[in-house]
Amino acid sequence: MNVTEIGMKKSRKYCSDNDYCRRASAAHEGYDRVLTEKRITENNITDADRDANGLLEQILESANLNKAYKQVKKNKGSHGVDGMEVEHLLQHLQDNGDELKKAILDGKYRPQPVRRVEIPKDNGKKRQLGIPTVVDRMVQQGIQQILSPIYEATFSESSYGFRPKRSAHDALKKCKEYANEGYTYVVDMDLEKFFDTVSQSKMIEILSRTIKDGRVISLIHKYLIAGAIVDRKFEETSIGLAQGGNLSPLCSNIMLNELDKELERRGIRFVRYADDALLFAKTKRSAKRILRHILPFIEEKLKLRVNREKTSVSYIGHIKFLGYGFYPSRVGIKLRVHKKNVGKMKVKVREITSRSKGISYEALKLKLKQFVRGWVNYFKLADMKTLLQRTDRWLRRRLRMFIWKRWKKVRTRYRMLKRLGYNHSNAIKYANTRKGYWQVAGSQILSCSITDNRLRESGYLFFSDYYKSVNA
């Protein structure tokens, strides 16, 4: 069904059982009317550029909003503070369509606070995500669709994150290219809690240089200051971007494009993927000089924080970038899977092949197949033939252990071993073995019965086999 006139009125049925949502809305309304930025007011009375630019009208065009709705529906995702799920969005827009559009055009629309959640990071810390309501996600997506082509033309060739037709693989290939040109020392730049520390006033200033429709600037600013619900309490968001909103990736690229242009002006080779950046130099001394001179621009001009402990100057073979490592060979610098990511891969395989979860053989095959395909597709640029052969031997042993545990009883083991080719006396002996599960999985008892080919024929996918297929 086509969404033509899309709008929004607060959907009280989704909030009726959430006292904290009502309290948050009341607190938010009081905060939202404050004059928060010079030249930007809540009633959005700034028509000077309506005819000259008309960006807001482009954002609210039916075709653009319909496309935004479809993208939000495709992305699915969790509900915001109002409790509305994605599957309820279409009906809500049909019922309340005109009011949202009119409220935005009149400058009276107020986004709801984001729902703050935390997800664990590899280092044991937590990353904060802000989940907007599905209606706000759709409006943000509509803004992003109009602004992205405008800014895309201004972005650096060395920027690869959150951009169409660019990927982490492209960024890694560029790193490899620079390294093989002799730029083997890098500044591994770490921006501390980038999304949480972005200066909103600086963000608005940068946006205003390009966007001349003040109503759009005001609308984006309202999203920046919409606030967040944390433990059922409303918190103001006077700094940062809500990591999880549809506008955040574009805004992060707009902010960091300032850094890209400054690096280009200084003639520094670099590769940036979102807030991960490598700055290349031919000597360690040059790399240290680059770091020393670029820090004031990042911290004083862009008002971002650099993590001095994690930001380092290193030989390229000692760093990790986007999960990959680099190593020198006779034919130049090559890519490999970083040892930390090898460790994470093994943790995931252990989780999938754990017997304690009690999943079926078919469910195990499906989960393993999905993980192997996703992992190999991401790390396919790495030289990892030997690594994957070693990993597959370990994986097959884990699968044999999984199967042996499943057989459980002596009579089941005897029956299955007979079926797999052992004679009566060997089947009896092996079925009654007192060896541990891991020992049995690595012994001839199973390696000669549950062979590699039998596992393949049963539908188990191995890393080496898939790696060969994607690099054929």
C-alpha positions as CSV (number, residue, x, y, z in Angstrom):
1,M,0.0,0.0,0.0
2,N,1.3,3.4,-0.9
3,V,1.8,6.0,1.8
4,T,0.9,9.4,0.3
5,E,0.0,11.9,3.0
6,I,2.1,11.0,6.0
7,G,1.7,12.6,9.4
8,M,1.8,12.1,13.1
9,K,-0.3,12.8,16.2
10,K,0.9,11.4,19.4
11,S,-0.4,7.8,19.6
12,R,-1.7,7.6,23.2
13,K,-2.7,3.9,23.0
14,Y,1.0,2.9,22.8
15,C,1.8,5.0,25.9
16,S,-1.2,4.3,28.0
17,D,0.5,1.7,30.2
18,N,3.8,3.6,30.4
19,D,3.8,6.2,33.2
20,Y,7.4,7.1,32.6
21,C,6.6,7.9,29.0
22,R,3.9,10.4,30.1
23,R,6.3,12.0,32.6
24,A,9.0,12.1,30.0
25,S,6.8,13.8,27.5
26,A,5.7,16.4,30.1
27,A,9.4,17.1,31.1
28,H,10.3,17.2,27.4
29,E,7.6,19.7,26.5
30,G,8.9,22.1,29.2
31,Y,12.5,21.8,28.0
32,D,11.6,21.8,24.3
33,R,10.3,25.4,24.4
34,V,13.5,26.8,25.6
35,L,15.5,29.0,23.2
36,T,18.4,26.6,22.7
37,E,20.4,28.0,19.8
38,K,21.0,31.4,18.4
39,R,18.7,32.0,15.4
40,I,16.8,28.7,16.1
41,T,13.5,28.9,17.8
42,E,10.9,26.3,18.6
43,N,8.1,27.8,16.5
44,N,10.5,27.8,13.6
45,I,9.4,31.1,12.2
46,T,12.0,31.5,9.5
47,D,10.5,31.7,6.0
48,A,13.3,33.7,4.4
49,D,14.5,30.8,2.3
50,R,11.2,29.0,1.7
51,D,11.1,29.9,-2.0
52,A,14.8,30.0,-2.5
53,N,15.5,26.6,-1.2
54,G,12.3,24.7,-0.2
55,L,14.3,21.7,1.3
56,L,11.6,21.1,3.8
57,E,9.0,20.7,1.1
58,Q,11.2,18.2,-0.6
59,I,11.6,16.2,2.6
60,L,7.8,16.1,3.1
61,E,7.0,15.1,-0.5
62,S,4.9,12.0,-0.6
63,A,7.3,10.0,-2.7
64,N,10.2,10.8,-0.3
65,L,8.2,9.9,2.8
66,N,6.9,6.8,1.2
67,K,10.4,5.7,0.5
68,A,11.4,6.5,4.1
69,Y,8.6,4.5,5.5
70,K,9.6,1.5,3.4
71,Q,13.2,1.8,4.6
72,V,12.2,1.9,8.2
73,K,9.9,-1.1,7.7
74,K,12.8,-3.0,6.1
75,N,15.2,-2.1,8.9
76,K,12.7,-3.3,11.5
77,G,14.3,-2.5,14.9
78,S,12.9,-2.0,18.4
79,H,10.2,0.4,19.6
80,G,10.9,3.8,21.0
81,V,9.5,5.5,24.2
82,D,5.9,5.3,22.9
83,G,6.0,1.6,22.6
84,M,4.9,1.6,18.9
85,E,6.3,-1.2,16.9
86,V,7.2,-1.0,13.2
87,E,4.3,-3.1,12.1
88,H,1.9,-0.5,13.5
89,L,3.4,2.4,11.7
90,L,1.5,2.3,8.5
91,Q,-1.9,2.3,10.2
92,H,-0.8,5.1,12.5
93,L,0.4,7.2,9.6
94,Q,-2.9,6.7,7.7
95,D,-4.9,7.8,10.8
96,N,-2.7,10.7,11.7
97,G,-0.9,11.6,8.4
98,D,-2.0,15.1,7.8
99,E,-1.2,16.4,11.3
100,L,2.4,15.3,11.2
101,K,3.0,17.0,7.9
102,K,1.2,20.2,9.0
103,A,3.1,20.3,12.4
104,I,6.5,20.0,10.7
105,L,5.6,22.7,8.1
106,D,4.3,25.0,10.8
107,G,7.4,24.4,12.9
108,K,5.4,23.0,15.8
109,Y,6.5,19.4,15.6
110,R,8.4,18.2,18.6
111,P,10.3,14.8,18.4
112,Q,10.0,12.5,21.3
113,P,13.0,11.5,23.4
114,V,15.0,8.5,22.4
115,R,14.9,5.3,24.5
116,R,18.4,4.8,25.9
117,V,19.8,1.3,25.9
118,E,23.3,0.0,26.5
119,I,25.1,-2.8,24.6
120,P,28.3,-4.4,25.7
121,K,31.6,-3.7,24.0
122,D,34.6,-6.0,23.6
123,N,36.5,-4.2,26.3
124,G,33.8,-4.8,28.9
125,K,32.4,-1.3,28.7
126,K,29.0,-0.4,27.3
127,R,28.0,1.6,24.3
128,Q,24.9,3.8,24.6
129,L,22.3,3.6,21.9
130,G,19.4,6.0,21.5
131,I,16.3,4.4,19.9
132,P,13.9,7.0,18.4
133,T,10.2,6.2,18.0
134,V,9.3,4.7,14.6
135,V,7.6,7.9,13.5
136,D,10.8,9.9,14.3
137,R,12.9,7.3,12.5
138,M,10.8,7.7,9.4
139,V,11.0,11.5,9.5
140,Q,14.8,11.3,10.1
141,Q,15.1,8.9,7.2
142,G,13.2,11.3,5.0
143,I,15.6,14.1,5.9
144,Q,18.6,11.8,5.3
145,Q,17.4,10.9,1.8
146,I,17.2,14.5,0.7
147,L,20.4,15.7,2.4
148,S,22.7,12.7,1.6
149,P,23.0,13.5,-2.2
150,I,23.8,17.1,-1.3
151,Y,26.6,16.3,1.0
152,E,27.8,13.2,-0.8
153,A,29.3,15.4,-3.5
154,T,31.4,17.2,-0.9
155,F,32.7,14.2,1.0
156,S,36.4,13.1,0.7
157,E,37.4,10.2,-1.5
158,S,39.2,8.8,1.6
159,S,36.0,8.5,3.6
160,Y,34.3,5.1,3.4
161,G,31.8,4.7,6.3
162,F,28.0,5.1,5.9
163,R,28.3,6.0,2.3
164,P,26.6,4.5,-0.8
165,K,28.7,2.1,-2.9
166,R,31.5,2.2,-0.4
167,S,32.5,-0.4,2.2
168,A,35.0,-1.5,4.8
169,H,36.6,-3.6,2.1
170,D,37.2,-0.4,0.0
171,A,38.8,1.3,3.0
172,L,41.1,-1.7,3.7
173,K,42.2,-1.9,0.1
174,K,43.2,1.7,0.2
175,C,45.2,1.1,3.4
176,K,47.0,-1.7,1.7
177,E,47.7,0.5,-1.3
178,Y,49.2,3.3,0.8
179,A,51.3,0.8,2.8
180,N,52.7,-0.7,-0.4
181,E,53.6,2.8,-1.6
182,G,55.9,3.0,1.5
183,Y,53.6,4.7,4.0
184,T,54.0,2.0,6.6
185,Y,53.8,4.2,9.8
186,V,50.3,5.2,10.9
187,V,48.6,7.4,13.4
188,D,45.9,5.2,14.7
189,M,43.4,7.9,15.7
190,D,40.9,7.1,18.5
191,L,38.1,9.7,19.0
192,E,36.8,9.2,22.5
193,K,33.1,8.4,22.6
194,F,32.6,10.3,19.4
195,F,28.8,10.1,19.1
196,D,28.3,11.0,22.8
197,T,30.6,14.1,22.7
198,V,29.8,15.9,19.4
199,S,29.3,19.6,20.0
200,Q,25.7,20.3,18.8
201,S,26.5,24.0,18.3
202,K,29.4,23.1,16.0
203,M,27.2,20.6,14.2
204,I,24.5,23.3,13.6
205,E,27.2,25.7,12.4
206,I,28.6,23.3,9.9
207,L,25.1,22.3,8.6
208,S,24.1,26.0,8.2
209,R,27.0,26.6,5.8
210,T,25.2,24.3,3.2
211,I,21.6,24.1,4.2
212,K,20.0,27.5,3.6
213,D,16.4,26.5,4.6
214,G,16.3,27.4,8.3
215,R,13.3,25.3,8.9
216,V,15.3,22.1,8.1
217,I,18.2,23.3,10.4
218,S,15.6,23.9,13.2
219,L,14.1,20.4,12.7
220,I,17.5,18.7,12.8
221,H,18.3,20.7,15.9
222,K,15.1,19.6,17.6
223,Y,16.3,16.0,17.1
224,L,19.6,16.8,18.6
225,I,18.1,18.2,21.8
226,A,15.1,15.8,21.9
227,G,16.4,14.2,25.1
228,A,16.5,10.6,26.3
229,I,14.7,8.3,28.6
230,V,17.2,6.6,31.0
231,D,15.8,4.3,33.7
232,R,12.4,5.9,33.2
233,K,13.7,9.4,33.7
234,F,14.1,12.2,31.2
235,E,17.6,13.4,30.5
236,E,18.5,16.4,28.4
237,T,20.9,15.8,25.5
238,S,22.8,19.1,25.2
239,I,25.8,17.3,23.5
240,G,26.2,14.4,21.2
241,L,24.3,12.5,18.5
242,A,21.9,9.8,19.3
243,Q,23.7,6.7,18.1
244,G,20.9,4.6,16.7
245,G,19.0,7.4,14.9
246,N,18.7,7.5,11.1
247,L,20.3,10.9,10.9
248,S,23.3,10.1,13.1
249,P,25.5,8.4,10.4
250,L,25.1,11.3,8.0
251,C,25.7,13.9,10.7
252,S,28.9,12.1,11.8
253,N,30.2,12.2,8.3
254,I,29.3,15.9,7.9
255,M,31.2,16.7,11.1
256,L,34.2,14.5,10.3
257,N,34.4,15.8,6.7
258,E,35.8,18.9,8.3
259,L,38.7,16.8,9.5
260,D,39.0,15.1,6.1
261,K,39.3,18.5,4.3
262,E,41.9,19.7,6.7
263,L,44.0,16.5,6.2
264,E,43.7,16.9,2.5
265,R,44.8,20.6,2.7
266,R,47.9,19.5,4.6
267,G,48.7,16.8,2.1
268,I,48.3,13.9,4.5
269,R,47.2,10.5,3.3
270,F,44.5,9.0,5.4
271,V,41.6,6.5,5.4
272,R,38.6,7.1,7.5
273,Y,35.7,4.7,8.2
274,A,33.1,6.5,10.4
275,D,35.1,7.6,13.4
276,D,37.9,5.1,12.9
277,A,40.8,6.8,11.1
278,L,44.4,6.0,10.0
279,L,46.8,8.7,9.0
280,F,49.8,7.5,6.9
281,A,53.4,8.5,6.9
282,K,56.7,7.1,5.6
283,T,58.6,7.4,8.9
284,K,57.7,7.2,12.6
285,R,59.0,10.7,13.1
286,S,56.7,12.1,10.4
287,A,53.7,10.2,11.9
288,K,54.4,11.7,15.3
289,R,54.6,15.2,13.8
290,I,51.3,14.7,12.0
291,L,49.6,13.7,15.3
292,R,51.1,16.6,17.2
293,H,49.9,19.1,14.6
294,I,46.5,17.7,14.0
295,L,45.4,17.4,17.6
296,P,44.7,21.2,18.1
297,F,42.5,21.2,15.0
298,I,40.4,18.2,16.3
299,E,40.1,19.4,19.9
300,E,39.9,23.2,19.5
301,K,38.3,23.7,16.1
302,L,36.0,20.6,16.0
303,K,35.6,20.4,19.7
304,L,36.0,16.6,19.7
305,R,37.9,14.5,22.2
306,V,40.9,12.4,21.3
307,N,41.7,9.5,23.5
308,R,45.4,10.0,24.2
309,E,45.9,6.6,25.6
310,K,44.4,4.7,22.7
311,T,45.7,7.0,19.9
312,S,49.1,5.8,18.9
313,V,51.8,6.0,16.3
314,S,52.8,2.5,15.1
315,Y,54.2,0.4,12.3
316,I,51.3,-0.8,10.3
317,G,51.9,-4.4,11.2
318,H,51.1,-3.6,14.8
319,I,47.6,-2.1,14.4
320,K,44.1,-3.4,14.1
321,F,41.7,-1.7,11.6
322,L,38.1,-2.8,11.0
323,G,39.0,-6.3,12.4
324,Y,42.0,-6.8,10.1
325,G,45.7,-6.7,10.7
326,F,48.6,-6.1,8.3
327,Y,51.8,-8.1,7.7
328,P,54.8,-7.7,5.5
329,S,55.5,-10.4,2.9
330,R,57.9,-10.9,0.0
331,V,55.4,-9.2,-2.3
332,G,54.5,-6.3,0.0
333,I,52.0,-5.6,2.8
334,K,49.1,-8.0,3.0
335,L,45.9,-8.3,5.1
336,R,45.2,-10.9,7.7
337,V,42.5,-11.5,10.3
338,H,43.5,-9.8,13.5
339,K,44.1,-12.2,16.4
340,K,41.4,-10.6,18.5
341,N,38.9,-11.3,15.8
342,V,40.1,-14.9,15.5
343,G,39.5,-15.2,19.2
344,K,36.0,-13.7,18.9
345,M,35.2,-16.1,16.0
346,K,36.1,-19.1,18.2
347,V,34.0,-17.9,21.0
348,K,31.0,-17.6,18.6
349,V,31.6,-21.1,17.2
350,R,31.8,-22.5,20.8
351,E,28.5,-20.9,21.5
352,I,26.8,-22.3,18.4
353,T,28.2,-25.8,19.0
354,S,27.4,-25.9,22.7
355,R,25.5,-29.0,23.6
356,S,23.9,-27.3,26.6
357,K,21.5,-25.3,24.4
358,G,19.8,-28.5,23.2
359,I,19.2,-27.4,19.6
360,S,18.5,-29.8,16.8
361,Y,21.0,-30.9,14.2
362,E,19.2,-28.9,11.5
363,A,19.2,-25.8,13.7
364,L,22.9,-26.3,14.4
365,K,23.6,-26.6,10.7
366,L,21.6,-23.5,9.8
367,K,23.3,-21.3,12.6
368,L,26.7,-22.5,11.6
369,K,26.1,-21.9,7.9
370,Q,24.9,-18.4,8.5
371,F,27.9,-17.5,10.8
372,V,30.5,-19.1,8.4
373,R,29.1,-17.3,5.4
374,G,28.9,-13.9,7.2
375,W,32.3,-14.2,8.8
376,V,34.1,-15.3,5.6
377,N,32.4,-12.7,3.4
378,Y,33.7,-10.0,5.7
379,F,37.2,-11.4,6.1
380,K,37.6,-12.7,2.5
381,L,40.3,-10.0,1.8
382,A,42.6,-11.6,4.3
383,D,45.2,-14.3,3.6
384,M,43.9,-17.0,5.9
385,K,44.1,-20.4,4.1
386,T,46.2,-22.0,6.8
387,L,44.2,-20.3,9.6
388,L,40.9,-21.7,8.2
389,Q,42.3,-25.2,7.7
390,R,43.4,-25.2,11.4
391,T,40.0,-23.8,12.4
392,D,38.1,-26.4,10.4
393,R,40.0,-29.2,12.2
394,W,39.0,-27.8,15.5
395,L,35.4,-27.2,14.3
396,R,35.0,-30.7,13.1
397,R,36.2,-32.0,16.4
398,R,33.7,-29.8,18.2
399,L,30.9,-31.2,15.9
400,R,32.0,-34.8,16.6
401,M,31.9,-34.0,20.3
402,F,28.4,-32.5,19.9
403,I,27.2,-35.6,18.1
404,W,28.8,-38.0,20.6
405,K,27.2,-36.2,23.5
406,R,23.8,-36.4,21.7
407,W,24.1,-40.2,21.4
408,K,24.4,-40.3,25.2
409,K,23.5,-43.9,26.0
410,V,25.7,-46.8,25.4
411,R,23.2,-48.7,23.3
412,T,22.6,-45.6,21.1
413,R,26.4,-45.2,20.6
414,Y,26.7,-48.9,19.7
415,R,23.8,-48.7,17.2
416,M,25.2,-45.6,15.5
417,L,28.8,-46.9,15.4
418,K,27.5,-50.1,13.8
419,R,25.6,-48.1,11.2
420,L,28.8,-46.1,10.4
421,G,30.8,-49.2,9.6
422,Y,32.3,-50.7,12.8
423,N,32.0,-54.4,13.5
424,H,30.2,-55.7,16.5
425,S,33.3,-56.1,18.8
426,N,34.7,-52.6,18.0
427,A,31.3,-51.0,18.3
428,I,30.8,-52.5,21.8
429,K,34.3,-51.5,22.9
430,Y,34.1,-47.9,21.6
431,A,30.5,-47.4,22.9
432,N,31.7,-48.3,26.4
433,T,34.8,-46.1,26.3
434,R,35.5,-44.1,29.4
435,K,37.4,-41.3,27.5
436,G,36.1,-37.8,27.9
437,Y,34.0,-36.2,25.2
438,W,36.9,-34.1,23.8
439,Q,39.2,-37.1,23.7
440,V,36.7,-39.3,21.9
441,A,36.0,-36.5,19.4
442,G,39.7,-36.4,18.5
443,S,40.3,-40.2,18.4
444,Q,39.8,-42.7,15.6
445,I,36.5,-43.7,17.2
446,L,34.8,-40.8,15.5
447,S,37.3,-39.5,13.0
448,C,37.1,-42.8,11.1
449,S,33.3,-43.1,11.3
450,I,32.1,-39.5,11.2
451,T,34.5,-38.5,8.5
452,D,35.0,-35.0,7.1
453,N,33.1,-35.9,3.9
454,R,30.2,-37.4,5.9
455,L,29.9,-34.1,7.8
456,R,29.9,-32.2,4.5
457,E,27.3,-34.5,3.0
458,S,25.1,-34.1,6.1
459,G,25.0,-30.3,5.4
460,Y,27.7,-28.8,7.7
461,L,29.5,-25.9,6.1
462,F,33.2,-25.3,6.8
463,F,35.3,-22.2,6.6
464,S,37.8,-23.4,4.1
465,D,35.2,-24.7,1.7
466,Y,33.3,-21.5,1.7
467,Y,36.5,-19.4,1.5
468,K,37.5,-21.2,-1.7
469,S,34.0,-20.6,-3.2
470,V,34.1,-16.8,-2.6
471,N,37.7,-16.5,-3.9
472,A,37.3,-18.8,-6.9
